[in-house]
Amino acid sequence: MRDVMAWISKSGAACAAAFQFLTRSPVPVRLEYTDALFRRSVVFYPLAGLVLGPLLSLAGTPLHMGLPAPPSAALLLAVWVGLTGALHLDGLMDTADGVLSHRSRERMLEIMKDSRVGAMGVIACALVLLLKWSLLAELLGSRVWGKASWLLPLVPLWSRWYMVVAIACWPYARAGSSGGIGGYFRGVGRKHMLAHTVLALLLTLGLLLLSGLAPEDSFAPLFIVLVTVICGVSGSLYLSRKLGGLTGDTYGALNELLETVLLLLLVLWVC
């Protein structure tokens, strides 16, 4: 019984850590952050992503009903960025500044560590936000928002699922350095991947059962998973060849890029 209670306590702390790190949701729990807690928290990344999804759907429904598509999409995107604290956008900008500088590996990593944002980072961020806005506008301005609002949570769910795959399957690029948030995740392995994958699949199944979508729409999650894996692995291989591994910034960049690709897939599916 004591072991069960200890497991529940550790799982609760790990879940709270995932929400505190990935979102700006109010989680009034004081935690002692350690490498072990960071490693356990990755199991709950899909759950954090799933919770973001319904919040976005709830925010999008009155916008869809009361405003034209362009301002609705801009406001919904602002909510999306606000819920995450722009954490992953920051990683995208740092990654773009470093990788697109076409310098040596060491210099790229130095540029990514710099808190200042360069031209490539601004351009990459602007293009991603513009594409997200246009895709959200397409969803909010169409008659299929009801269907899209049920499938939208799968976008942040599976993009955050892949972050853990990237953490576990590629070496940390700053192996000789103690700096960087990404270093806290060293040690994430197969057991974490298995647990978070099972959770992601169960959450997806539960969402489909609750949604009451048509049978043909039940295939949408399959395509979302396939596209996530294909695009995620392609991006990880490219970044790893450039940097000799991945970093905390690249995890965020991959999440942003996957969210954008999955939004595009969602538009193609429902519209």
N, C-alpha and C positions, 0 to 999 in steps of 0.2 A: 504493500500500500504506500509505503514511504517512497519507493522508487517511482510509482505512478505519479504521485503528487509532485515529485521533483521533475519528472518529465513534463508534466503539465505546466509547471512554473517556467521551465526553460523554454518550452514552446510558446507560451504566452509572451515572454520577454522577447523572443526572436520575432514573433509576429509584430509586436509593438515597434521593434527596431526597424523592421522593413517599412512600416508606414511612416515612421518618423524620418527615415532617410530618403524615401522615394517621393513622399507627398508632403503637403503642408496641412494635412488633416490634423485636427487637435487630438493628440494622444497624450493625455496628462499623466505620463508614467516616467519616472526618473530611472534611467538605466545606466549601468556601468559598461561603457562600450569597450569591448575587448575583441581580439581577433576571432575568438571562438564564437562570440555573439554575432559578429558580422557573418561568419560562415553559416551559422544556423539560420540567420535571417533570410538568406537567399531562397530557402524553401518556400517562403511566403511572398515572393515577388509576384507570382501570377495573381495571388489574391489581392495585393495592393493595386495591380493593374485592373483587375475586374471591378474593384470598388470605384476606381476613377471612371470607368465606363458608364455605369448607371447615373452617376452624378452629371456627366456630360449629356446623357440622354434626357435627364430630367430638366436640365438647363436649356437644352435645345428645343424641347417641345413648345413651351410658351413663346420662344423666339420665332419658331416656325409658324406659329399661329398668328402672331401679332406684328411681325416686321417683314420687310422684303428680305430676300435671301442674302444679298451682300452684307448689310449691317448685321444681320443675324449671325452670319458666319464669322464676322470680325469679333463680335461679342463672345460667341462660343469659343473661339480660339483663345481669346483673352482669359476666359475661365479655365481652359485647358492648361495654358501656361501658368496661371496663378496656382492651380492645384498642385503643380509639380515644382513650383518655385523656380522655374526655368533651369533646373539642375542639368537636364540633359542637353538643352540648348547651349549651355556653357561648355559642355564637353564637345559638342559639335563644332563650335567656333574655335576652340583650342586645337582640336584635331585638324580642322581645315587649315588653320594658320601654319601648323607644323608640317603636315604631309604635303600640302600644296606649295610649300616653299622650295621643294626639290633640293634641299640641302642634304648633308650627310645625316646618318641615323642619329648620331649624338646631338647634332645641331637641331634636328627636328624635335627631339625630346626636350631640349632646352627651351625652344620656342613654345612648345605646348605647356611648359611649366610656368611661363611668364603670364602674370595676371592681366596684362594688357592685351587688348583685342586688335588684330591687324585687319587689313583690307579683305583678305581671303575669308577670314572668319565672319566678318560682317556680310559679305556677299553670300556665303553658304547659308547663314542664318536667314537672310532675307528671302532667298530662293525657296528654302524649305517652308518658311511661314507663308509665303505667297502661294505655294502649291497646296499646302494644307487648307488655307483659306478658300481657294477656288474649289477644292473637293468638298469641303463642308458646305459651301454655297450651293453646289450641285445637289447635295443631299437635302438640305433645308428647303430648297426651292422646288423640290419635286413632290409628287403625290405619294412617294414611297418612303417618306420619313418614318412612318410607323414601323415598317419592316427594318429600315436602316437603324433605328434607335435600339432595336433588340440585338442587332449584330455588331453595333459600334463597340460595346465593351470587349469584344474579342480582339480589337486592335491593340489597346494598351496591355491586355492580358498576355498575348503571345509575343509582343515586342519585348516585354519584360521577362518572359520565359526565356527568350533567346539570350538575354544579357547573362544569365547564369550559365548557359551553354558556352558562351564566349569566355567567361571567367574560368570555367573548368577545363576547357579543351585547348586553350592557347596559353603559352607561357607569359608571365608578366614581364613587360619590356624593361622595367626598371629593376631588374633582379638584384643588382648590386647596390640599390638605394633604399633607404628607409622612408623616403618621402612619397607622397601621393596616396590618395584614398584607396586607389585600386590595390595597393599592397596589403590592405587589411583582409582581402579576400583570398590571399594565398592559402592553399589547403582545401579549397572547395573541390570536391571530387565526385566520383560516380554516385555515391549514396545520396549526396545532395541533389544531383541531377535527377536521379530516379524519383526521389520524394517530390521534387517540385514539378516533375513531369506528370506524375500521378495526380497531384493536386490540380494542375492546369487542365488535364483531361476531365476530371470530375467536375470542376467548375464550368467547363464548356458544356458538358452533358446536362448539368443542372440548369444552365441558362437556356439551352434548347428546349428542355422539358417545360420550363416556365413560360417560354415565349409563345408557344402555340403556333409557330410558323408553319408554312406549308411544307410537305415532305421534301419537295425539291430544294428548299432552302437549307435543309439539314446537311447538304453537301458543302455549304459555304465554309464551315470550320475546317473541313479537310483541305480545301484549297488554301485557306489562310495558313494552316500549318505547313503545307508544302512550300508555299511562297516564302514563308518566314525562314524555313531551313535553307532553301536555295539562295535567297538573297543574303541572309545572315552569314552563311558559310563563305559566300563569294566576297562579301565585304571584309570578313575577318581574315581571309587569306591575303587579300590585297594589303590591308593595314599591317598584318604581321610581317609580310615581306618587306614593307617599307621600314618598319620600326623594330623588327626583331622580336615581336611579341605585341601584346595589347596592354593598354593602360586604362585607368579610370575614365579618362577623357574619351577614349575610343569606345568604351562600353556605352557611354551616354550618346555618342555620335551614332552608333549602330542602332540604339533604341529610336532616336529621332528619324533616321532614315527608314527603318522598318515600319514605324508608325505611318510615315508618308506613303510608302509602297502599299501597305495594307489598306489604307484609306482609299487609294486608287483602285485596288482590287474590289473593295466594297462598293465603290461607285459603279464599276463595270458590272458587278453582280446584280445590283438592285435597280439600276437605272436603264 
